[in-house]
Amino acid sequence: MDNNSQDHSSKNHVIGVFWWATLAIAVLAVPAFGIAVSYIFPFRGLGGLIIFVLACWLCTYLGMRLMSNPKMSERIGLHKK
């Protein structure tokens, strides 16, 4: 295996690690954000559930907007050069 092939393989590995780390953080951050926001508002029961769902939706929406940023997408390997 030549040096260029090894560099490409290690770069793909690093990109894969960034992608999985981003996914793990998102999976933990979205419900955590929803729980935090639902505790801030005084609603309980169905009202709290609606606040939780809306907060999760907002967090997901903002995360998708962040990922559409070309610099962020390039960092985790969504756009190949």
N, C-alpha and C positions, 0 to 999 in steps of 0.2 A: 504494500500500500504506500503510495507516495504521500509527501507532506501536505499537498493541497487537499487530498482526499481526507486526511485526518483532520485538517482545519475545518473542512465543511461538515464532517461528522460531529466534531465537538461543538460547532456553532449550532447545529440542529439540536443537539442535546440541551444546550443552554436555552434555546428558544422553547423547547418542550418544557423545561423546568419553569420558565416564566409563565407559560400558558397554564400549567397545572397549578402553580401558586396563585395566579390570578383567579382561576376557577374556585379554588378552595377558599380564598378570602371572600369572594363574592357569595359563596354558599353560606358562609358564616356571618357575613356583614349584613346581608339583606334582612334575615329574620331578627338579628340583633337590633338593627335600626328600627324595624317595625315594633318590636317589644318596647324599646326605649320611648318611641313616640307615643305608643298607646298608653304608657304609664304617665306621661306628661298630662294628657287630657283626662278630665274627670269622668269620662264615659266608661261604663262597665257593661258587661253582657254583650248584646248585639252591637251597641254603639262602639264598644272597644274593639270588637272584631272588625267592624267596618274601618275604623281608624288604622288598625294593624294592616289590613289588606291595602288600603290607600298608601300607607307609609312604605310598604314593601314595593308597591307599584312604582312610587316615586323614586325609591332607591334604585330599582332595576332600570327605570327610564334614564336616570342620570348616569348610571354605569354604562348603559348602551351608548349614550352620547359621548362619554369619555372614550369608549373603545372606538368610536368612529373618527376620533382625532388621528390623523395620519401618523403622528409621532408615536402615539401609544400603540397603534396597530402594528407599526413596524417593529416596535420593541418586543412584542410578544409573538411576532412572526405571522401575522395575518396577511400582510402584504409582502409578497416575495419580489425581490428586485431581479 
